Amino acid sequence: MSKLKIAIQKSGRLYEESLQLLKDCGIFVNNGKDQLKVSVESFPMEIMYLRNSDIPQYLEDGVVDVAIVGENLLIEKQKKIQIVEKLGFSKCRVSIAVPKEIETDDPAYFQGRKIATSYPNTLKNFLETKGITSDIHVISGSVEIAPNIGLADGICDIVSSGSTLFKNGLRETVTLLKSEAVLAQTPQLSSEKAAILNKFLFRIQAVLKAKNSKYILMNVPNDKIQKVADVLPVLKSPTVIPLAEEGWSSIHSVIDQERFWEVIDELKENGAQDILIIPIDKMVM
């Protein structure tokens, strides 16, 4: 039987969350960090632990079928690889930063100046769209130190919280792109592997939907059920269950995490009481 070959980072910021996603999807890995390839018993899948920078090429060549990788890396490597699902973790951005004493945020500041980066293609494309000519110094790591040692006038690098920039006396000025972990597939995926991928995607989507949703229960006077129901952004319609106390009902529904507090305030204003919020483990549509 064919197995879907999936690549994840051997180490790095995506490693732990990638394994957690697999676990949430019922795919358990007993070992692997010190191995290059591990088979999975609970699903037709084979996991390959690779260097982050190698993953796009492995995808393009069909050595692996799918991979959990940062979208920013695919853009930087300029590979025409299909993204099949955005995964919502390891969110970051590729940004330009300058020493904090530089007051301007205008990218034109770098006309004729030096920029250190580990994302030369992304930076080059951005500068070309702005008509800016700069001296790009490619550095594989510790980019933030470049202005402090006189190597560059600023940097272009990946930013998450911005704390590393702050510690090195830098401030963010321009965001070139926003990124997160994605599931990407090879252009050479066979129909047999595509069927396995669809089953994997079904599990992923159930997990992601659950993480972005909350199950909500509340008590509502019967004469206010319609007002409360109108507030709820439900999948179809809320569940209404009569309570032992006459004139009251319990309403059950699902709300999006992003609108959580907004919806709660509206529910209270329209008569909902004793509101209970419950996390959802999986959500199958």
C-alpha positions as CSV (number, residue, x, y, z in Angstrom):
1,M,0.0,0.0,0.0
2,S,1.2,3.5,-0.9
3,K,2.2,5.9,1.9
4,L,2.0,9.6,1.8
5,K,5.5,11.0,2.3
6,I,5.4,14.2,4.4
7,A,8.4,16.4,5.3
8,I,8.6,18.4,8.5
9,Q,11.5,20.4,9.9
10,K,14.1,18.3,11.6
11,S,14.5,21.2,14.1
12,G,13.3,24.8,14.3
13,R,10.3,26.8,15.2
14,L,7.8,24.6,13.2
15,Y,9.0,21.3,14.5
16,E,7.0,20.9,17.8
17,E,3.7,22.4,16.3
18,S,4.0,20.2,13.2
19,L,4.2,17.1,15.4
20,Q,1.3,18.4,17.6
21,L,-0.9,18.8,14.5
22,L,-0.2,15.3,13.4
23,K,-1.0,14.1,16.9
24,D,-4.3,16.0,16.8
25,C,-5.1,14.3,13.5
26,G,-4.6,10.9,15.1
27,I,-1.2,10.4,13.6
28,F,1.2,9.4,16.4
29,V,5.0,9.4,16.1
30,N,6.9,7.4,18.7
31,N,10.3,8.6,17.7
32,G,12.0,10.3,14.8
33,K,14.0,13.4,15.7
34,D,17.2,11.5,15.4
35,Q,16.0,9.6,12.3
36,L,15.6,10.8,8.8
37,K,12.5,8.7,8.0
38,V,9.8,7.2,10.2
39,S,6.7,5.2,9.3
40,V,3.4,5.7,11.0
41,E,1.2,2.8,12.0
42,S,-2.1,4.6,12.4
43,F,-2.2,6.2,9.0
44,P,-0.7,5.5,5.5
45,M,2.1,8.0,6.0
46,E,5.8,8.2,6.1
47,I,7.5,11.2,7.9
48,M,10.8,12.6,6.7
49,Y,12.7,15.0,9.0
50,L,14.6,17.5,6.8
51,R,16.5,20.7,7.0
52,N,14.1,23.6,6.6
53,S,15.9,25.1,3.6
54,D,15.9,21.8,1.7
55,I,12.1,21.1,1.9
56,P,11.0,23.3,-1.1
57,Q,13.5,21.5,-3.4
58,Y,12.4,18.0,-2.1
59,L,8.8,19.0,-2.9
60,E,9.6,20.3,-6.4
61,D,11.5,17.1,-7.2
62,G,8.8,14.8,-5.8
63,V,11.0,13.2,-3.2
64,V,8.3,14.0,-0.7
65,D,4.6,14.3,-1.5
66,V,3.6,17.0,1.0
67,A,5.4,19.2,3.6
68,I,4.6,21.4,6.6
69,V,6.7,24.5,5.8
70,G,6.7,28.2,6.3
71,E,4.9,30.1,3.4
72,N,7.8,32.7,3.5
73,L,10.3,29.9,2.6
74,L,8.3,28.9,-0.5
75,I,8.1,32.5,-1.6
76,E,11.8,33.1,-1.0
77,K,12.8,29.9,-2.9
78,Q,10.5,30.9,-5.8
79,K,9.2,27.4,-6.2
80,K,5.9,26.9,-8.0
81,I,4.5,24.6,-5.3
82,Q,0.8,24.4,-4.5
83,I,-0.3,25.4,-1.0
84,V,-3.3,23.1,-0.1
85,E,-4.0,24.4,3.5
86,K,-2.9,27.3,5.7
87,L,-2.3,25.9,9.2
88,G,-2.6,28.9,11.4
89,F,0.5,28.5,13.5
90,S,4.1,29.9,13.4
91,K,2.8,33.2,12.1
92,C,5.4,35.7,11.3
93,R,6.4,38.4,8.8
94,V,9.4,39.3,6.6
95,S,10.2,42.9,7.4
96,I,12.8,45.6,7.0
97,A,14.3,47.1,10.1
98,V,16.7,49.9,10.8
99,P,18.6,51.2,13.8
100,K,16.2,52.8,16.2
101,E,17.9,56.2,15.8
102,I,16.9,56.3,12.1
103,E,13.6,58.3,12.1
104,T,12.3,57.5,8.6
105,D,10.2,54.5,7.6
106,D,10.5,55.2,3.9
107,P,12.1,52.3,2.0
108,A,13.9,55.0,-0.1
109,Y,16.2,55.4,2.8
110,F,18.1,52.3,1.4
111,Q,18.8,53.9,-2.0
112,G,22.5,53.2,-2.4
113,R,22.8,51.8,1.1
114,K,23.5,48.2,2.4
115,I,20.9,45.7,3.6
116,A,21.8,42.4,5.3
117,T,19.3,39.6,4.8
118,S,18.6,35.9,4.7
119,Y,15.8,36.5,2.2
120,P,17.6,38.0,-0.8
121,N,15.0,37.1,-3.4
122,T,12.1,38.5,-1.4
123,L,14.0,41.7,-0.7
124,K,15.2,42.1,-4.3
125,N,11.7,41.8,-5.6
126,F,10.4,44.3,-3.1
127,L,13.2,46.8,-3.9
128,E,12.6,46.5,-7.6
129,T,8.9,47.3,-7.2
130,K,10.0,50.5,-5.4
131,G,12.7,51.4,-7.9
132,I,15.3,51.2,-5.2
133,T,18.9,50.1,-5.8
134,S,20.6,48.7,-2.7
135,D,23.7,46.6,-1.9
136,I,22.3,43.3,-0.6
137,H,24.5,41.3,1.8
138,V,23.3,37.7,2.2
139,I,23.7,36.3,5.7
140,S,22.5,32.8,6.8
141,G,22.0,33.6,10.5
142,S,22.2,36.3,13.2
143,V,21.1,39.0,10.7
144,E,20.2,41.4,13.4
145,I,23.8,42.0,14.4
146,A,24.8,43.4,11.0
147,P,24.1,47.1,11.6
148,N,25.9,47.0,15.0
149,I,29.1,45.8,13.4
150,G,29.0,48.1,10.5
151,L,28.1,45.5,7.9
152,A,24.8,47.1,6.8
153,D,22.6,50.1,7.3
154,G,19.6,47.9,8.0
155,I,18.3,44.4,7.7
156,C,15.5,42.3,6.1
157,D,14.6,39.3,8.1
158,I,11.8,37.2,9.6
159,V,10.0,38.8,12.6
160,S,7.7,37.2,15.1
161,S,7.3,39.2,18.3
162,G,9.9,41.8,17.5
163,S,11.8,41.2,20.7
164,T,15.0,40.2,18.9
165,L,15.0,43.5,16.9
166,F,14.5,45.5,20.1
167,K,17.3,43.7,21.9
168,N,19.7,44.6,19.0
169,G,18.7,48.3,18.9
170,L,16.5,47.9,15.7
171,R,13.0,48.8,14.9
172,E,10.7,47.4,12.2
173,T,9.7,49.8,9.4
174,V,8.2,47.9,6.4
175,T,6.5,44.5,6.2
176,L,7.2,42.8,2.9
177,L,5.0,39.8,3.5
178,K,3.1,37.9,6.2
179,S,3.5,34.2,6.6
180,E,2.4,31.1,8.5
181,A,2.9,27.4,8.4
182,V,1.2,25.8,5.4
183,L,0.7,22.3,4.0
184,A,2.2,22.2,0.5
185,Q,2.2,19.5,-2.1
186,T,4.5,18.4,-4.9
187,P,3.4,19.0,-8.5
188,Q,4.1,15.3,-9.1
189,L,1.4,13.9,-6.8
190,S,-0.1,10.6,-8.0
191,S,-3.9,10.0,-7.9
192,E,-3.3,7.3,-5.3
193,K,-1.4,9.7,-3.1
194,A,-3.9,12.4,-3.7
195,A,-6.6,10.2,-2.2
196,I,-4.5,9.7,0.9
197,L,-3.9,13.5,1.0
198,N,-7.6,14.2,0.9
199,K,-8.2,12.0,4.0
200,F,-5.3,13.8,5.7
201,L,-6.8,17.2,4.8
202,F,-10.2,16.1,6.2
203,R,-8.6,15.5,9.5
204,I,-6.6,18.7,9.4
205,Q,-9.7,20.8,8.6
206,A,-11.6,19.2,11.5
207,V,-8.8,20.1,13.9
208,L,-8.4,23.7,12.6
209,K,-12.1,24.4,12.6
210,A,-12.3,23.2,16.2
211,K,-9.4,25.4,17.3
212,N,-11.1,28.4,15.8
213,S,-14.5,27.7,17.3
214,K,-16.1,27.5,20.8
215,Y,-19.2,25.5,21.9
216,I,-21.6,27.8,23.8
217,L,-24.5,27.1,26.1
218,M,-26.8,29.6,27.7
219,N,-30.1,30.0,29.4
220,V,-32.6,32.3,27.7
221,P,-36.2,33.5,28.5
222,N,-38.5,32.0,25.9
223,D,-39.7,35.4,24.7
224,K,-36.1,36.4,23.8
225,I,-35.1,33.2,22.0
226,Q,-35.4,34.7,18.6
227,K,-33.4,37.8,19.5
228,V,-30.6,35.6,20.8
229,A,-30.8,33.3,17.8
230,D,-30.4,36.3,15.5
231,V,-27.1,37.2,17.2
232,L,-25.6,33.7,16.9
233,P,-23.4,33.1,13.8
234,V,-24.5,29.4,13.8
235,L,-23.6,26.7,11.3
236,K,-27.3,26.0,10.6
237,S,-29.6,26.9,13.5
238,P,-29.1,26.8,17.3
239,T,-30.3,23.9,19.4
240,V,-33.1,25.0,21.8
241,I,-34.0,22.8,24.8
242,P,-36.8,23.6,27.2
243,L,-35.7,23.9,30.9
244,A,-37.6,22.5,33.9
245,E,-38.3,26.1,35.0
246,E,-41.3,27.3,33.0
247,G,-40.6,30.1,30.5
248,W,-36.9,29.3,30.0
249,S,-34.9,27.4,27.5
250,S,-31.2,26.3,27.0
251,I,-29.7,27.3,23.7
252,H,-26.6,25.5,22.3
253,S,-24.5,26.8,19.4
254,V,-21.0,27.3,18.0
255,I,-19.2,30.6,17.7
256,D,-16.0,31.7,16.0
257,Q,-13.0,32.4,18.3
258,E,-12.3,35.7,16.5
259,R,-15.8,37.1,17.3
260,F,-16.0,35.6,20.7
261,W,-16.2,38.7,23.0
262,E,-18.2,40.6,20.5
263,V,-20.9,37.9,20.3
264,I,-20.9,37.4,24.1
265,D,-21.6,41.1,24.7
266,E,-24.5,41.0,22.2
267,L,-25.9,37.8,23.8
268,K,-26.0,39.4,27.2
269,E,-27.6,42.5,25.9
270,N,-30.4,40.4,24.3
271,G,-31.2,38.4,27.5
272,A,-28.8,35.4,27.6
273,Q,-27.8,34.3,31.1
274,D,-25.5,31.7,32.7
275,I,-23.3,31.5,29.6
276,L,-21.0,28.5,29.5
277,I,-18.1,28.2,27.0
278,I,-16.6,24.8,26.1
279,P,-13.6,24.1,23.9
280,I,-14.1,21.8,20.9
281,D,-11.7,18.9,20.3
282,K,-12.7,18.1,16.7
283,M,-15.3,19.6,14.3
284,V,-16.4,17.4,11.4
285,M,-18.3,19.2,8.7
